[in-house]
Amino acid sequence: MKEINEIIQFILYPQFTGWLLVLKIIFLIFTSFFLGFVIWALIKTTWLKRAFLQDLKEFLTYRLYGLKKFVKKWKKIKKRLDTGLESEAKLAVIEGDALLDETLKQLGYPGESLGERLEKLTVDILPNLEEVREVRKIRNNIIHDPTYKLNLGKAKKALAIYEKALINLDVL
């Protein structure tokens, strides 16, 4: 029993003298240095913000992180239609498509392109899925056919469909 008490005493309250004391001080210095480096790295990088704070904000607000960025982009896209120019209307449809793609990507839907992401979606997730697929045909015509004519009414309908999709995804 006495031996067990001595072992417990040695483990819980060790006596550092001589070279053990020097070794303890060296390890304390190394520990302080590396702890300071880790704290400095967490402050200087965005890792902590991405890993913890963004998720916390999304959890507490039930909204996508960076939502203001999407709303700002959407307002810019809608302003393009105010010019009345066909080229601006075409650009607005292309940018609306890109914004939907960016949204789905940020929400974590798999796929390399918007077309692949839309294939994996269901009507439960995006109620106007078929409308979005139709608008994608207009977008593809704009991209692949330089002579494609797009009137302002058609562009407004296309953007209304994209807007409805973004609303259904709780982005707008």
C-alpha positions in Angstrom: 0.0 0.0 0.0 2.9 2.4 0.8 4.4 1.8 -2.7 1.1 2.6 -4.3 0.9 5.8 -2.4 4.4 6.8 -3.4 3.6 6.1 -7.1 0.5 8.2 -6.9 2.4 11.0 -5.2 5.1 10.8 -7.8 2.6 11.0 -10.7 0.4 13.7 -9.2 3.1 15.8 -7.6 6.4 15.2 -9.3 9.6 16.8 -8.0 11.4 18.5 -10.8 15.0 19.2 -10.0 18.2 19.5 -12.0 18.0 18.5 -15.7 14.2 17.7 -15.3 13.5 21.3 -14.4 15.5 22.5 -17.4 13.6 20.1 -19.7 10.3 21.2 -18.2 11.1 24.9 -18.9 12.2 24.1 -22.5 8.9 22.2 -23.1 6.9 25.1 -21.6 8.6 27.5 -23.9 7.9 25.3 -27.0 4.3 24.9 -25.9 3.8 28.6 -25.4 5.4 29.3 -28.8 3.2 26.8 -30.7 0.1 27.8 -28.8 0.8 31.5 -29.7 1.3 30.5 -33.4 -2.0 28.6 -33.5 -3.9 31.6 -32.0 -2.1 33.9 -34.4 -3.0 31.7 -37.4 -6.6 31.5 -36.3 -6.8 35.3 -36.1 -5.0 36.0 -39.4 -6.8 33.4 -41.6 -10.4 33.0 -42.4 -10.6 29.4 -41.3 -12.3 30.1 -38.0 -14.8 32.3 -39.7 -15.6 29.7 -42.4 -15.6 26.7 -40.1 -17.5 28.1 -37.2 -19.0 31.6 -37.5 -20.7 31.1 -40.9 -22.3 27.9 -39.8 -23.4 29.5 -36.6 -24.9 32.5 -38.4 -26.8 30.2 -40.8 -28.0 28.1 -37.9 -29.3 31.0 -35.9 -30.9 32.9 -38.7 -32.1 30.0 -40.9 -30.8 31.9 -43.9 -27.9 31.3 -46.3 -24.6 33.0 -45.3 -23.9 35.9 -47.6 -27.5 36.4 -48.5 -27.0 40.2 -48.9 -24.6 39.4 -51.7 -27.2 37.5 -53.6 -29.9 40.2 -53.1 -27.4 42.9 -54.3 -26.5 40.8 -57.4 -30.2 40.2 -58.2 -31.0 43.9 -58.0 -28.2 44.6 -60.4 -29.5 42.0 -62.8 -33.0 43.4 -62.7 -31.7 46.9 -63.4 -30.3 45.7 -66.7 -33.9 45.3 -68.0 -34.6 49.0 -67.3 -32.3 50.1 -70.1 -34.5 48.5 -72.7 -31.6 47.2 -74.8 -31.7 43.7 -76.2 -28.0 43.1 -75.3 -28.6 44.1 -71.6 -31.7 41.8 -71.5 -29.6 38.9 -72.9 -26.9 39.6 -70.3 -29.5 39.8 -67.5 -30.8 36.3 -68.5 -27.3 34.9 -68.5 -26.4 36.5 -65.2 -29.7 35.2 -63.7 -28.8 31.7 -64.7 -25.3 32.2 -63.2 -26.8 33.4 -60.0 -29.0 30.4 -59.7 -26.0 28.2 -60.4 -24.0 29.9 -57.7 -26.9 29.6 -55.3 -27.3 25.9 -55.8 -23.6 25.4 -55.5 -23.5 27.3 -52.2 -26.4 25.3 -50.9 -24.4 22.1 -51.6 -26.3 20.5 -54.5 -23.9 18.2 -56.4 -22.9 18.6 -60.0 -20.4 20.2 -62.2 -22.8 22.6 -64.0 -26.2 24.1 -63.4 -27.7 21.5 -65.9 -26.3 18.6 -63.8 -27.6 20.2 -60.6 -31.0 20.7 -62.0 -31.1 17.0 -63.1 -30.6 16.0 -59.5 -33.2 18.3 -58.1 -36.8 17.3 -57.6 -40.1 19.3 -57.8 -40.2 19.1 -54.0 -37.1 21.2 -53.7 -37.7 23.5 -56.6 -41.4 23.7 -57.5 -40.8 25.5 -60.8 -38.1 23.2 -62.0 -39.6 22.6 -65.4 -39.9 26.4 -66.0 -36.3 26.8 -65.1 -35.3 24.1 -67.5 -37.3 25.9 -70.3 -35.6 29.2 -69.4 -32.2 27.4 -69.6 -33.0 26.7 -73.3 -33.4 30.5 -73.8 -30.1 31.0 -72.1 -28.4 28.4 -74.2 -29.8 30.0 -77.4 -28.4 33.3 -76.3 -25.0 31.8 -75.6 -24.7 29.6 -78.7 -26.5 31.6 -81.3 -25.3 35.2 -81.7 -28.3 36.0 -84.0 -30.9 35.0 -81.4 -33.4 37.7 -80.9 -34.7 38.2 -77.4 -37.5 40.7 -76.8 -37.9 42.5 -73.5 -41.1 40.7 -72.6 -39.5 37.3 -72.9 -36.5 38.4 -70.9 -38.8 39.7 -68.1 -40.6 36.3 -68.0 -37.3 34.5 -67.9 -36.1 36.6 -65.0 -39.4 36.2 -63.2 -38.9 32.4 -63.4 -35.4 32.7 -62.0 -36.7 35.0 -59.3 -39.4 32.5 -58.4 -36.7 29.8 -58.2 -34.5 31.9 -55.9 -37.5 32.7 -53.7 -38.3 29.0 -53.5 -34.7 28.4 -52.4 -35.1 31.1 -49.7 -32.4 33.3 -51.2 -34.6 36.2 -52.1 
